[in-house]
């Protein structure tokens, strides 16, 4: 059940961003994707993970935080939830961490992990 709610919230917020229903230039000027949602078991809060491919990451987060009340109300209406969760937007750093790990592994393979051989 929780996974279904997470997926529905992710889809709804993604559509709102894609259709530019959130009228904040910090968001509309950037290429933003919702990579995941993790609702608390009690449904009172949800962490929304985003990836910003182009644009100011900090500005996008500020814009989403500013629009969180609007987004929450829209989720309540669109998904017919008993209670829409409070939204906590976070940057999804999975891609950056994967690149960092890959570079470390390449350095290890070359024997240059700390700059000395």
N, CA, C and O atoms as CSV, one atom per row, in Angstrom:
chain,resi,resn,atom,element,x,y,z
A,1,UNK,N,N,0.826,-1.198,0.000
A,1,UNK,CA,C,0.000,0.000,0.000
A,1,UNK,C,C,0.871,1.262,0.000
A,1,UNK,O,O,0.629,2.185,-0.778
A,2,UNK,N,N,1.884,1.299,0.876
A,2,UNK,CA,C,2.770,2.455,0.966
A,2,UNK,C,C,3.482,2.708,-0.352
A,2,UNK,O,O,3.616,3.856,-0.774
A,3,UNK,N,N,3.938,1.653,-1.002
A,3,UNK,CA,C,4.644,1.793,-2.275
A,3,UNK,C,C,3.731,2.392,-3.344
A,3,UNK,O,O,4.173,3.177,-4.182
A,4,UNK,N,N,2.460,2.014,-3.305
A,4,UNK,CA,C,1.508,2.547,-4.282
A,4,UNK,C,C,1.301,4.041,-4.060
A,4,UNK,O,O,1.259,4.814,-5.017
A,5,UNK,N,N,1.172,4.443,-2.804
A,5,UNK,CA,C,0.996,5.859,-2.478
A,5,UNK,C,C,2.252,6.638,-2.880
A,5,UNK,O,O,2.150,7.719,-3.459
A,6,UNK,N,N,3.436,6.092,-2.575
A,6,UNK,CA,C,4.695,6.731,-2.974
A,6,UNK,C,C,4.716,6.956,-4.488
A,6,UNK,O,O,5.042,8.049,-4.952
A,7,UNK,N,N,4.370,5.929,-5.246
A,7,UNK,CA,C,4.390,6.009,-6.707
A,7,UNK,C,C,3.370,7.020,-7.226
A,7,UNK,O,O,3.660,7.759,-8.167
A,8,UNK,N,N,2.194,7.062,-6.630
A,8,UNK,CA,C,1.160,8.003,-7.066
A,8,UNK,C,C,1.585,9.446,-6.788
A,8,UNK,O,O,1.368,10.331,-7.615
A,9,UNK,N,N,2.183,9.675,-5.636
A,9,UNK,CA,C,2.665,11.017,-5.306
A,9,UNK,C,C,3.784,11.417,-6.260
A,9,UNK,O,O,3.815,12.549,-6.743
A,10,UNK,N,N,4.695,10.497,-6.531
A,10,UNK,CA,C,5.792,10.775,-7.462
A,10,UNK,C,C,5.245,11.148,-8.834
A,10,UNK,O,O,5.683,12.129,-9.435
A,11,UNK,N,N,4.301,10.375,-9.323
A,11,UNK,CA,C,3.711,10.627,-10.638
A,11,UNK,C,C,3.005,11.985,-10.667
A,11,UNK,O,O,3.168,12.745,-11.621
A,12,UNK,N,N,2.228,12.290,-9.636
A,12,UNK,CA,C,1.475,13.540,-9.599
A,12,UNK,C,C,2.401,14.756,-9.563
A,12,UNK,O,O,2.173,15.726,-10.287
A,13,UNK,N,N,3.439,14.715,-8.734
A,13,UNK,CA,C,4.363,15.854,-8.653
A,13,UNK,C,C,5.144,15.984,-9.954
A,13,UNK,O,O,5.381,17.097,-10.425
A,14,UNK,N,N,5.547,14.859,-10.540
A,14,UNK,CA,C,6.255,14.889,-11.825
A,14,UNK,C,C,5.406,15.562,-12.895
A,14,UNK,O,O,5.902,16.387,-13.662
A,15,UNK,N,N,4.126,15.206,-12.943
A,15,UNK,CA,C,3.223,15.812,-13.925
A,15,UNK,C,C,3.059,17.303,-13.679
A,15,UNK,O,O,3.011,18.085,-14.628
A,16,UNK,N,N,2.973,17.706,-12.417
A,16,UNK,CA,C,2.843,19.130,-12.096
A,16,UNK,C,C,4.062,19.911,-12.581
A,16,UNK,O,O,3.928,21.016,-13.105
A,17,UNK,N,N,5.242,19.338,-12.408
A,17,UNK,CA,C,6.469,20.006,-12.854
A,17,UNK,C,C,6.519,20.021,-14.378
A,17,UNK,O,O,6.828,21.048,-14.982
A,18,UNK,N,N,6.216,18.889,-14.997
A,18,UNK,CA,C,6.277,18.782,-16.456
A,18,UNK,C,C,5.293,19.726,-17.138
A,18,UNK,O,O,5.625,20.358,-18.140
A,19,UNK,N,N,4.092,19.816,-16.595
A,19,UNK,CA,C,3.056,20.673,-17.183
A,19,UNK,C,C,3.173,22.125,-16.732
A,19,UNK,O,O,2.331,22.960,-17.064
A,20,UNK,N,N,4.223,22.413,-15.973
A,20,UNK,CA,C,4.489,23.762,-15.460
A,20,UNK,C,C,3.301,24.329,-14.693
A,20,UNK,O,O,2.964,25.506,-14.826
A,21,UNK,N,N,2.672,23.478,-13.892
A,21,UNK,CA,C,1.577,23.913,-13.036
A,21,UNK,C,C,2.084,24.682,-11.819
A,21,UNK,O,O,1.322,25.383,-11.153
A,22,UNK,N,N,3.358,24.546,-11.542
A,22,UNK,CA,C,3.982,25.292,-10.451
A,22,UNK,C,C,4.644,26.503,-11.098
A,22,UNK,O,O,5.653,26.372,-11.791
A,23,UNK,N,N,4.081,27.666,-10.872
A,23,UNK,CA,C,4.511,28.878,-11.568
A,23,UNK,C,C,5.619,29.606,-10.829
A,23,UNK,O,O,5.462,30.755,-10.415
A,24,UNK,N,N,6.723,28.929,-10.672
A,24,UNK,CA,C,7.884,29.530,-10.028
A,24,UNK,C,C,9.039,29.444,-11.020
A,24,UNK,O,O,9.420,28.344,-11.419
A,25,UNK,N,N,9.605,30.581,-11.426
A,25,UNK,CA,C,10.665,30.561,-12.433
A,25,UNK,C,C,11.896,29.751,-12.032
A,25,UNK,O,O,12.644,29.287,-12.893
A,26,UNK,N,N,12.105,29.583,-10.739
A,26,UNK,CA,C,13.248,28.770,-10.300
A,26,UNK,C,C,13.048,27.315,-10.699
A,26,UNK,O,O,14.013,26.577,-10.897
A,27,UNK,N,N,11.780,26.906,-10.816
A,27,UNK,CA,C,11.451,25.521,-11.186
A,27,UNK,C,C,11.244,25.409,-12.688
A,27,UNK,O,O,11.769,24.493,-13.321
A,28,UNK,N,N,10.485,26.333,-13.263
A,28,UNK,CA,C,10.159,26.243,-14.694
A,28,UNK,C,C,11.380,26.443,-15.585
A,28,UNK,O,O,11.400,25.956,-16.715
A,29,UNK,N,N,12.406,27.154,-15.094
A,29,UNK,CA,C,13.607,27.397,-15.888
A,29,UNK,C,C,14.585,26.225,-15.833
A,29,UNK,O,O,15.575,26.211,-16.565
A,30,UNK,N,N,14.322,25.259,-14.984
A,30,UNK,CA,C,15.249,24.132,-14.797
A,30,UNK,C,C,14.637,22.846,-15.356
A,30,UNK,O,O,13.430,22.750,-15.576
A,31,UNK,N,N,15.506,21.869,-15.575
A,31,UNK,CA,C,15.043,20.535,-15.957
A,31,UNK,C,C,15.081,19.677,-14.701
A,31,UNK,O,O,16.146,19.265,-14.242
A,32,UNK,N,N,13.897,19.418,-14.157
A,32,UNK,CA,C,13.766,18.742,-12.867
A,32,UNK,C,C,13.018,17.431,-13.042
A,32,UNK,O,O,12.004,17.375,-13.739
A,33,UNK,N,N,13.520,16.377,-12.409
A,33,UNK,CA,C,12.795,15.108,-12.380
A,33,UNK,C,C,12.622,14.663,-10.932
A,33,UNK,O,O,13.479,14.899,-10.081
A,34,UNK,N,N,11.499,14.018,-10.682
A,34,UNK,CA,C,11.245,13.442,-9.359
A,34,UNK,C,C,11.713,11.995,-9.430
A,34,UNK,O,O,11.143,11.183,-10.159
A,35,UNK,N,N,12.743,11.685,-8.679
A,35,UNK,CA,C,13.346,10.356,-8.768
A,35,UNK,C,C,12.780,9.364,-7.765
A,35,UNK,O,O,12.968,8.156,-7.909
A,36,UNK,N,N,12.088,9.866,-6.753
A,36,UNK,CA,C,11.511,8.954,-5.770
A,36,UNK,C,C,10.753,9.694,-4.693
A,36,UNK,O,O,10.938,10.893,-4.485
A,37,UNK,N,N,9.893,8.954,-4.013
A,37,UNK,CA,C,9.136,9.490,-2.882
A,37,UNK,C,C,9.149,8.431,-1.794
A,37,UNK,O,O,8.984,7.242,-2.065
A,38,UNK,N,N,9.347,8.876,-0.564
A,38,UNK,CA,C,9.342,7.970,0.579
A,38,UNK,C,C,8.429,8.551,1.652
A,38,UNK,O,O,8.813,9.463,2.384
A,39,UNK,N,N,7.221,8.010,1.734
A,39,UNK,CA,C,6.253,8.461,2.738
A,39,UNK,C,C,6.544,7.789,4.072
A,39,UNK,O,O,6.954,6.630,4.133
A,40,UNK,N,N,6.324,8.539,5.120
A,40,UNK,CA,C,6.421,7.962,6.462
A,40,UNK,C,C,5.291,6.956,6.636
A,40,UNK,O,O,4.255,7.058,5.979
A,41,UNK,N,N,5.491,5.994,7.516
A,41,UNK,CA,C,4.473,4.958,7.736
A,41,UNK,C,C,3.125,5.540,8.145
A,41,UNK,O,O,2.075,5.024,7.761
A,42,UNK,N,N,3.160,6.624,8.932
A,42,UNK,CA,C,1.897,7.226,9.371
A,42,UNK,C,C,1.289,8.150,8.317
A,42,UNK,O,O,0.173,8.637,8.500
A,43,UNK,N,N,1.999,8.400,7.223
A,43,UNK,CA,C,1.478,9.214,6.134
A,43,UNK,C,C,1.510,10.709,6.378
A,43,UNK,O,O,0.972,11.476,5.579
A,44,UNK,N,N,2.134,11.140,7.475
A,44,UNK,CA,C,2.157,12.565,7.800
A,44,UNK,C,C,3.210,13.353,7.032
A,44,UNK,O,O,3.081,14.568,6.880
A,45,UNK,N,N,4.245,12.683,6.550
A,45,UNK,CA,C,5.322,13.368,5.835
A,45,UNK,C,C,5.812,12.487,4.699
A,45,UNK,O,O,5.693,11.262,4.737
A,46,UNK,N,N,6.366,13.141,3.692
A,46,UNK,CA,C,6.942,12.417,2.561
A,46,UNK,C,C,8.201,13.132,2.104
A,46,UNK,O,O,8.203,14.346,1.897
A,47,UNK,N,N,9.274,12.363,1.948
A,47,UNK,CA,C,10.492,12.907,1.359
A,47,UNK,C,C,10.376,12.728,-0.142
A,47,UNK,O,O,10.114,11.631,-0.636
A,48,UNK,N,N,10.575,13.820,-0.857
A,48,UNK,CA,C,10.484,13.806,-2.320
A,48,UNK,C,C,11.887,14.058,-2.847
A,48,UNK,O,O,12.462,15.124,-2.626
A,49,UNK,N,N,12.436,13.067,-3.547
A,49,UNK,CA,C,13.791,13.168,-4.072
A,49,UNK,C,C,13.741,13.672,-5.505
A,49,UNK,O,O,13.005,13.151,-6.342
A,50,UNK,N,N,14.549,14.708,-5.770
A,50,UNK,CA,C,14.560,15.301,-7.101
A,50,UNK,C,C,15.974,15.310,-7.662
A,50,UNK,O,O,16.963,15.288,-6.930
A,51,UNK,N,N,16.030,15.344,-8.978
A,51,UNK,CA,C,17.280,15.484,-9.688
A,51,UNK,C,C,17.152,16.728,-10.558
A,51,UNK,O,O,16.160,16.889,-11.269
A,52,UNK,N,N,18.144,17.606,-10.507
A,52,UNK,CA,C,18.144,18.826,-11.306
A,52,UNK,C,C,19.264,18.690,-12.322
A,52,UNK,O,O,20.443,18.764,-11.979
A,53,UNK,N,N,18.878,18.491,-13.585
A,53,UNK,CA,C,19.881,18.289,-14.629
A,53,UNK,C,C,20.409,19.605,-15.166
A,53,UNK,O,O,21.601,19.730,-15.444
A,54,UNK,N,N,19.526,20.593,-15.315
A,54,UNK,CA,C,19.960,21.926,-15.717
A,54,UNK,C,C,19.283,22.917,-14.795
A,54,UNK,O,O,18.122,22.740,-14.425
A,55,UNK,N,N,20.003,23.953,-14.426
A,55,UNK,CA,C,19.435,24.962,-13.545
A,55,UNK,C,C,20.117,24.960,-12.194
A,55,UNK,O,O,21.008,24.155,-11.920
A,56,UNK,N,N,19.678,25.875,-11.366
A,56,UNK,CA,C,20.246,26.076,-10.038
A,56,UNK,C,C,19.587,25.122,-9.039
A,56,UNK,O,O,18.406,25.265,-8.724
A,57,UNK,N,N,20.342,24.164,-8.551
A,57,UNK,CA,C,19.795,23.162,-7.628
A,57,UNK,C,C,19.218,23.800,-6.370
A,57,UNK,O,O,18.118,23.456,-5.938
A,58,UNK,N,N,19.963,24.723,-5.792
A,58,UNK,CA,C,19.500,25.375,-4.571
A,58,UNK,C,C,18.228,26.179,-4.847
A,58,UNK,O,O,17.297,26.163,-4.041
A,59,UNK,N,N,18.186,26.872,-5.969
A,59,UNK,CA,C,17.014,27.651,-6.339
A,59,UNK,C,C,15.794,26.772,-6.556
A,59,UNK,O,O,14.689,27.127,-6.147
A,60,UNK,N,N,15.989,25.627,-7.198
A,60,UNK,CA,C,14.882,24.694,-7.422
A,60,UNK,C,C,14.342,24.191,-6.084
A,60,UNK,O,O,13.129,24.153,-5.878
A,61,UNK,N,N,15.236,23.809,-5.181
A,61,UNK,CA,C,14.800,23.350,-3.855
A,61,UNK,C,C,14.025,24.444,-3.113
A,61,UNK,O,O,13.005,24.172,-2.480
A,62,UNK,N,N,14.515,25.669,-3.199
A,62,UNK,CA,C,13.810,26.781,-2.550
A,62,UNK,C,C,12.431,26.992,-3.176
A,62,UNK,O,O,11.454,27.239,-2.469
A,63,UNK,N,N,12.358,26.893,-4.506
A,63,UNK,CA,C,11.088,27.049,-5.203
A,63,UNK,C,C,10.092,25.969,-4.821
A,63,UNK,O,O,8.915,26.251,-4.598
A,64,UNK,N,N,10.565,24.734,-4.747
A,64,UNK,CA,C,9.675,23.633,-4.358
A,64,UNK,C,C,9.231,23.775,-2.911
A,64,UNK,O,O,8.076,23.507,-2.583
A,65,UNK,N,N,10.146,24.196,-2.046
A,65,UNK,CA,C,9.775,24.414,-0.643
A,65,UNK,C,C,8.715,25.505,-0.548
A,65,UNK,O,O,7.752,25.390,0.210
A,66,UNK,N,N,8.907,26.560,-1.327
A,66,UNK,CA,C,7.951,27.662,-1.333
A,66,UNK,C,C,6.583,27.220,-1.853
A,66,UNK,O,O,5.549,27.695,-1.382
A,67,UNK,N,N,6.584,26.307,-2.828
A,67,UNK,CA,C,5.337,25.841,-3.435
A,67,UNK,C,C,4.764,24.605,-2.756
A,67,UNK,O,O,3.760,24.065,-3.221
A,68,UNK,N,N,5.369,24.149,-1.681
A,68,UNK,CA,C,4.947,22.884,-1.077
A,68,UNK,C,C,3.497,22.901,-0.598
A,68,UNK,O,O,2.823,21.873,-0.663
A,69,UNK,N,N,3.008,24.028,-0.125
A,69,UNK,CA,C,1.603,24.115,0.291
A,69,UNK,C,C,0.663,23.930,-0.890
A,69,UNK,O,O,-0.338,23.220,-0.794
A,70,UNK,N,N,0.992,24.574,-2.003
A,70,UNK,CA,C,0.198,24.415,-3.226
A,70,UNK,C,C,0.244,22.965,-3.711
A,70,UNK,O,O,-0.786,22.393,-4.067
A,71,UNK,N,N,1.433,22.376,-3.724
A,71,UNK,CA,C,1.594,20.995,-4.188
A,71,UNK,C,C,0.824,20.050,-3.276
A,71,UNK,O,O,0.156,19.134,-3.755
A,72,UNK,N,N,0.911,20.261,-1.972
A,72,UNK,CA,C,0.202,19.419,-1.007
A,72,UNK,C,C,-1.308,19.484,-1.254
A,72,UNK,O,O,-1.980,18.453,-1.264
A,73,UNK,N,N,-1.839,20.686,-1.453
A,73,UNK,CA,C,-3.279,20.838,-1.715
A,73,UNK,C,C,-3.674,20.154,-3.018
A,73,UNK,O,O,-4.733,19.531,-3.099
A,74,UNK,N,N,-2.821,20.269,-4.039
A,74,UNK,CA,C,-3.103,19.628,-5.322
A,74,UNK,C,C,-3.082,18.106,-5.189
A,74,UNK,O,O,-3.905,17.422,-5.798
A,75,UNK,N,N,-2.150,17.571,-4.403
A,75,UNK,CA,C,-2.088,16.124,-4.170
A,75,UNK,C,C,-3.353,15.645,-3.470
A,75,UNK,O,O,-3.924,14.617,-3.834
A,76,UNK,N,N,-3.781,16.390,-2.473
A,76,UNK,CA,C,-4.990,16.050,-1.731
A,76,UNK,C,C,-6.176,15.949,-2.689
A,76,UNK,O,O,-6.981,15.021,-2.604
A,77,UNK,N,N,-6.270,16.907,-3.589
A,77,UNK,CA,C,-7.385,16.960,-4.542
A,77,UNK,C,C,-7.260,15.878,-5.624
A,77,UNK,O,O,-8.224,15.167,-5.904
A,78,UNK,N,N,-6.073,15.757,-6.231
A,78,UNK,CA,C,-5.869,14.823,-7.349
A,78,UNK,C,C,-5.941,13.368,-6.914
A,78,UNK,O,O,-6.528,12.536,-7.606
A,79,UNK,N,N,-5.342,13.062,-5.763
A,79,UNK,CA,C,-5.223,11.666,-5.339
A,79,UNK,C,C,-6.309,11.254,-4.351
A,79,UNK,O,O,-6.393,10.088,-3.966
A,80,UNK,N,N,-7.127,12.197,-3.949
A,80,UNK,CA,C,-8.219,11.925,-3.010
A,80,UNK,C,C,-7.713,11.234,-1.740
A,80,UNK,O,O,-8.235,10.207,-1.306
A,81,UNK,N,N,-6.697,11.832,-1.181
A,81,UNK,CA,C,-6.110,11.301,0.052
A,81,UNK,C,C,-6.912,11.777,1.256
A,81,UNK,O,O,-7.494,12.861,1.234
A,82,UNK,N,N,-6.938,10.973,2.290
A,82,UNK,CA,C,-7.563,11.411,3.537
A,82,UNK,C,C,-6.803,12.584,4.123
A,82,UNK,O,O,-7.381,13.527,4.665
A,83,UNK,N,N,-5.489,12.494,3.996
A,83,UNK,CA,C,-4.623,13.569,4.474
A,83,UNK,C,C,-3.388,13.583,3.586
A,83,UNK,O,O,-2.711,12.566,3.433
A,84,UNK,N,N,-3.103,14.726,3.010
A,84,UNK,CA,C,-1.896,14.849,2.188
A,84,UNK,C,C,-0.697,15.047,3.114
A,84,UNK,O,O,-0.786,15.800,4.083
A,85,UNK,N,N,0.412,14.385,2.829
A,85,UNK,CA,C,1.584,14.497,3.707
A,85,UNK,C,C,2.297,15.834,3.537
A,85,UNK,O,O,2.214,16.477,2.490
A,86,UNK,N,N,2.995,16.231,4.586
A,86,UNK,CA,C,3.905,17.366,4.474
A,86,UNK,C,C,5.046,16.925,3.563
A,86,UNK,O,O,5.531,15.798,3.672
A,87,UNK,N,N,5.475,17.806,2.668
A,87,UNK,CA,C,6.478,17.437,1.676
A,87,UNK,C,C,7.835,18.009,2.037
A,87,UNK,O,O,7.972,19.201,2.309
A,88,UNK,N,N,8.831,17.143,2.035
A,88,UNK,CA,C,10.215,17.525,2.312
A,88,UNK,C,C,11.024,17.215,1.056
A,88,UNK,O,O,11.259,16.048,0.743
A,89,UNK,N,N,11.445,18.238,0.345
A,89,UNK,CA,C,12.174,18.044,-0.906
A,89,UNK,C,C,13.661,17.908,-0.629
A,89,UNK,O,O,14.245,18.678,0.134
A,90,UNK,N,N,14.261,16.906,-1.268
A,90,UNK,CA,C,15.686,16.612,-1.099
A,90,UNK,C,C,16.308,16.351,-2.467
A,90,UNK,O,O,15.658,15.809,-3.361
A,91,UNK,N,N,17.572,16.742,-2.622
A,91,UNK,CA,C,18.296,16.413,-3.850
A,91,UNK,C,C,18.667,14.943,-3.831
A,91,UNK,O,O,19.157,14.427,-2.827
A,92,UNK,N,N,18.432,14.277,-4.945
A,92,UNK,CA,C,18.848,12.884,-5.088
A,92,UNK,C,C,20.289,12.910,-5.591
A,92,UNK,O,O,20.555,13.296,-6.729
A,93,UNK,N,N,21.191,12.505,-4.750
A,93,UNK,CA,C,22.616,12.560,-5.081
A,93,UNK,C,C,23.150,11.212,-5.536
A,93,UNK,O,O,24.363,11.001,-5.557
A,94,UNK,N,N,22.268,10.307,-5.897
A,94,UNK,CA,C,22.669,8.967,-6.301
A,94,UNK,C,C,23.628,8.999,-7.484
A,94,UNK,O,O,24.650,8.313,-7.475
A,95,UNK,N,N,23.303,9.787,-8.497
A,95,UNK,CA,C,24.135,9.845,-9.703
A,95,UNK,C,C,25.524,10.392,-9.385
A,95,UNK,O,O,26.528,9.846,-9.841
A,96,UNK,N,N,25.582,11.470,-8.604
A,96,UNK,CA,C,26.875,12.054,-8.257
A,96,UNK,C,C,27.724,11.074,-7.446
A,96,UNK,O,O,28.929,10.955,-7.663
A,97,UNK,N,N,27.083,10.379,-6.514
A,97,UNK,CA,C,27.813,9.410,-5.700
A,97,UNK,C,C,28.295,8.238,-6.542
A,97,UNK,O,O,29.388,7.719,-6.313
A,98,UNK,N,N,27.498,7.818,-7.505
A,98,UNK,CA,C,27.899,6.718,-8.387
A,98,UNK,C,C,29.132,7.116,-9.206
A,98,UNK,O,O,30.055,6.319,-9.371
A,99,UNK,N,N,29.142,8.341,-9.712
A,99,UNK,CA,C,30.296,8.822,-10.477
A,99,UNK,C,C,31.520,8.906,-9.576
A,99,UNK,O,O,32.621,8.534,-9.982
A,100,UNK,N,N,31.329,9.395,-8.354
A,100,UNK,CA,C,32.442,9.495,-7.404
A,100,UNK,C,C,33.018,8.118,-7.092
A,100,UNK,O,O,34.238,7.955,-7.066
A,101,UNK,N,N,32.171,7.137,-6.857
A,101,UNK,CA,C,32.627,5.766,-6.574
A,101,UNK,C,C,33.333,5.185,-7.782
A,101,UNK,O,O,34.364,4.524,-7.653
A,102,UNK,N,N,32.772,5.435,-8.960
A,102,UNK,CA,C,33.397,4.927,-10.188
A,102,UNK,C,C,34.792,5.524,-10.361
A,102,UNK,O,O,35.724,4.812,-10.736
A,103,UNK,N,N,34.946,6.807,-10.096
A,103,UNK,CA,C,36.258,7.444,-10.198
A,103,UNK,C,C,37.231,6.890,-9.164
A,103,UNK,O,O,38.407,6.690,-9.465
A,104,UNK,N,N,36.747,6.641,-7.946
A,104,UNK,CA,C,37.607,6.038,-6.925
A,104,UNK,C,C,38.072,4.648,-7.342
A,104,UNK,O,O,39.233,4.288,-7.149
A,105,UNK,N,N,37.162,3.874,-7.913
A,105,UNK,CA,C,37.526,2.533,-8.368
A,105,UNK,C,C,38.552,2.591,-9.500
A,105,UNK,O,O,39.460,1.763,-9.570
A,106,UNK,N,N,38.399,3.564,-10.370
A,106,UNK,CA,C,39.388,3.732,-11.452
A,106,UNK,C,C,40.750,4.105,-10.870
A,106,UNK,O,O,41.784,3.618,-11.325
A,107,UNK,N,N,40.736,4.987,-9.843
A,107,UNK,CA,C,41.989,5.376,-9.203
A,107,UNK,C,C,42.646,4.190,-8.514
A,107,UNK,O,O,43.864,4.025,-8.581
A,108,UNK,N,N,41.841,3.362,-7.851
A,108,UNK,CA,C,42.363,2.172,-7.194
A,108,UNK,C,C,42.989,1.238,-8.226
A,108,UNK,O,O,44.065,0.680,-8.011
A,109,UNK,N,N,42.300,1.083,-9.337
A,109,UNK,CA,C,42.798,0.213,-10.401
A,109,UNK,C,C,44.128,0.735,-10.938
A,109,UNK,O,O,44.999,-0.049,-11.317
A,110,UNK,N,N,44.283,2.042,-10.970
A,110,UNK,CA,C,45.522,2.654,-11.439
A,110,UNK,C,C,46.577,2.724,-10.327
A,110,UNK,O,O,47.757,2.960,-10.591
A,111,UNK,N,N,46.133,2.516,-9.082
A,111,UNK,CA,C,47.061,2.587,-7.954
A,111,UNK,C,C,47.310,4.006,-7.480
A,111,UNK,O,O,48.375,4.290,-6.932
A,112,UNK,N,N,46.349,4.910,-7.679
A,112,UNK,CA,C,46.556,6.316,-7.326
A,112,UNK,C,C,45.441,6.843,-6.427
A,112,UNK,O,O,44.919,7.927,-6.689
A,113,UNK,N,N,45.063,6.126,-5.390
A,113,UNK,CA,C,43.956,6.542,-4.534
A,113,UNK,C,C,44.238,7.798,-3.748
A,113,UNK,O,O,43.331,8.605,-3.543
A,114,UNK,N,N,45.469,7.992,-3.298
A,114,UNK,CA,C,45.765,9.184,-2.483
A,114,UNK,C,C,46.770,10.103,-3.152
A,114,UNK,O,O,47.387,10.933,-2.485
A,115,UNK,N,N,46.943,9.968,-4.445
A,115,UNK,CA,C,47.878,10.809,-5.173
A,115,UNK,C,C,49.287,10.264,-5.201
A,115,UNK,O,O,50.135,10.790,-5.922
A,116,UNK,N,N,49.562,9.205,-4.421
A,116,UNK,CA,C,50.879,8.571,-4.438
A,116,UNK,C,C,50.728,7.182,-5.034
A,116,UNK,O,O,49.658,6.575,-4.994
A,117,UNK,N,N,51.803,6.709,-5.574
A,117,UNK,CA,C,51.721,5.383,-6.188
A,117,UNK,C,C,52.437,4.360,-5.387
A,117,UNK,O,O,52.465,3.189,-5.764
